[in-house]
Amino acid sequence: MTLWIKATGALKDRYSIWVAKLLPRRPCRNPDLEMVIIKATSHDEQCMDYKNVQRVFKWLRTSPLYLQPLLYTLSMRMEKTRSWVVALKGLMLIHGVFCFDLPGVQKMGRLPFDLSLFSDGHINPNRAWVYNAFVRAYFLYLDQKSAFVRMEATRETKRGGKEKEESLMEELQSLEKLIGLIDLLLQVKPRSLRMNVVLVLEAMDCVMDEVLEVYEKFSARVQRVVERILDMGGEEEARVGLEVVRKAELQGNKITTYFNFCKDIGILNVSDCPEIVRVDEKDIEELIRIRDGEKMESDEENGVVAYEDNNCRAIVSFLETKQTDLKTVITNQWEVFEDDLVGDVTDGASVTANNPFLDYSFSLVPYVPVSNNCVLPDLIVL
């Protein structure tokens, strides 16, 4: 049965190539490029034909005008096929197209074909469901990625260039989209030991490279967004930011499990594991404070307490030190310090200066009180 399927697939590929040679050239059809695409997405399940894949990319690097016939030919082939091998190779080929920074790729939006309900028609359904699930999950991610690329390009155009920074809420929305894309990526994985074939492992290599790229981009942006919220964010930005942080923490556990699974089936090396996003607890507490509408001038948080009673008004500021708590109190009552005590040169008694603003309190000459027994002369008579 397997030999019959292989022979049938080879005959279909030859027939498709023969038909492509006979078709006339049109703006959306190029027979030479079409033949290369058919060879790159053949029914051979042994491995991907990377030689013809590179030939397709060479056409695309030659001129962006070849993007339209490439997408047209690939879409027609994907819509007609009932083979999970051809569908998976087509997804890997369109995945490589995203590596080209072309305006046509950025404006494409959703993929020009639909494999969301793909079902293989050549093998037993009891065996085919794992391949169908793999193809559908891979397609769903690439379809959403294409929409995300278009959304990012549209926002970039509206901002008028990369020199203008996107708004805080726009960046938060992009982070939520990235979280969704990563969740879709984590669904692309073999679901049976029967899928331990070369073609599936090659597809998983593409998926793992995508996981590393997208998660690295997400990690760099989430740290920057948290800093921006702490600097200039409002209550709504803090609320959305907290949701993003919490989703990232939950997603970190899924990524760890996913990478361990990939290591077990021999896809990923230990050195390739990304660092899981961790947001500092102090930053999370600050986001909660901003979300709840608390201000920086909070009384007890900053150690400043204002109070008023019948006798005085006071503002008390508490400063934390290692050994003791210092306190400063401003009142309308004068406090007496050691410098306000002036010695009596006559009998050694101390005299207290009750008012520091009197002239004698600032005099360098000691104050000597007049004795009651001293009689003053009559200055008029003299």
Residue pairs with C-beta under 8 A, 6 or more apart in sequence:
5 122
5 123
6 43
6 44
6 45
8 43
8 122
9 42
9 43
9 44
9 83
9 85
10 42
10 43
10 44
12 43
13 38
13 39
13 42
13 43
16 38
16 77
17 35
17 38
17 39
20 31
20 34
20 35
20 38
21 31
21 35
23 29
23 31
23 34
25 31
27 68
27 69
28 68
28 69
28 72
29 69
29 72
29 73
30 66
30 69
30 73
33 56
33 59
33 66
33 69
33 70
33 73
34 69
34 73
36 52
36 55
36 56
36 59
37 52
37 56
37 70
37 73
37 74
37 77
37 93
38 73
38 77
39 49
39 52
40 48
40 49
40 52
40 53
40 55
40 56
40 89
40 93
41 74
41 77
41 86
41 89
41 90
41 93
42 49
42 85
42 86
42 89
43 83
43 85
43 86
44 85
45 85
45 197
45 199
46 198
46 199
47 198
47 199
47 202
48 89
48 92
48 199
48 202
49 89
53 92
53 93
53 96
56 70
56 93
57 96
57 100
59 66
59 70
60 66
60 67
60 70
60 97
60 100
60 102
61 100
64 102
64 103
64 104
67 97
67 102
67 104
67 105
68 104
70 97
71 108
71 112
72 112
74 90
74 93
74 94
74 112
74 113
75 112
75 113
77 86
77 90
78 86
78 87
78 90
78 113
78 115
79 113
79 114
81 87
81 90
82 119
82 120
82 121
82 122
83 120
83 121
83 122
84 118
84 120
84 128
84 131
84 132
84 134
84 135
85 199
87 115
87 118
87 135
87 139
88 131
88 134
88 135
88 138
88 199
88 200
88 203
89 199
90 113
91 115
91 135
91 138
91 139
91 142
91 203
92 202
92 203
92 206
94 111
94 142
95 142
95 206
95 210
96 206
97 105
98 105
98 142
98 145
98 146
98 149
103 153
105 149
106 149
106 150
106 152
106 153
107 150
107 153
108 146
108 149
108 150
109 146
109 147
109 150
110 143
110 146
110 147
111 139
111 142
111 143
111 146
114 139
115 135
115 136
115 139
116 136
116 139
116 140
116 143
117 136
118 132
118 135
118 136
118 139
119 128
119 132
120 128
120 131
120 132
123 131
127 194
130 190
130 191
130 192
130 194
130 195
131 195
133 191
134 188
134 189
134 190
134 191
134 195
134 200
134 203
137 184
137 187
137 188
137 189
138 188
138 203
138 207
140 184
140 187
141 181
141 184
141 185
141 187
141 188
141 210
144 180
144 181
144 184
145 181
148 177
148 178
148 181
151 177
152 174
155 166
155 170
156 162
159 166
166 174
168 225
168 228
168 229
168 232
168 233
168 237
169 236
169 237
169 240
171 221
171 224
171 225
171 228
172 225
172 237
172 240
172 241
172 244
174 221
175 218
175 221
175 222
175 225
175 244
176 240
176 243
176 244
176 247
178 214
178 217
178 218
178 221
179 218
179 244
179 247
179 248
179 251
181 214
182 211
182 214
182 215
182 218
182 251
182 255
183 251
183 254
185 207
185 210
185 211
185 214
186 211
186 254
186 255
186 258
188 204
188 207
189 204
189 207
189 258
189 261
189 262
190 196
190 200
190 204
190 265
196 265
201 265
201 266
201 267
204 262
204 265
204 267
205 267
208 262
208 267
208 268
208 272
211 255
211 258
211 274
212 272
212 274
215 255
215 274
216 274
218 248
218 277
219 274
219 275
219 277
222 244
222 245
222 248
222 277
222 279
223 277
223 279
225 241
225 244
226 241
226 245
226 279
226 283
226 287
229 237
229 238
229 241
229 287
229 290
230 283
230 286
230 287
230 290
233 241
233 290
234 290
235 290
235 291
235 292
235 293
238 287
238 288
238 290
238 291
239 291
241 287
242 284
242 287
242 288
242 291
245 279
245 284
245 287
248 277
248 279
249 277
249 278
249 279
252 276
252 277
252 278
255 274
255 276
256 276
259 268
259 273
262 268
263 269
263 270
294 301
296 302
297 304
299 305
299 306
303 317
303 318
303 319
303 320
304 315
304 316
304 317
304 318
305 315
305 316
305 318
306 314
306 315
306 316
307 313
307 314
307 316
308 314
311 331
311 332
311 333
312 331
312 332
312 333
313 330
313 331
313 332
314 329
314 330
314 331
315 330
316 327
316 328
316 329
317 327
317 328
318 325
318 326
318 327
319 325
319 326
334 354
334 355
334 356
336 352
340 352
340 353
340 356
340 361
341 350
341 351
341 352
341 353
342 350
342 351
342 353
342 361
342 366
342 367
343 350
343 351
343 366
344 350
344 351
344 368
344 369
345 366
345 368
346 368
346 369
346 371
351 367
351 369
353 360
353 361
355 361
360 367
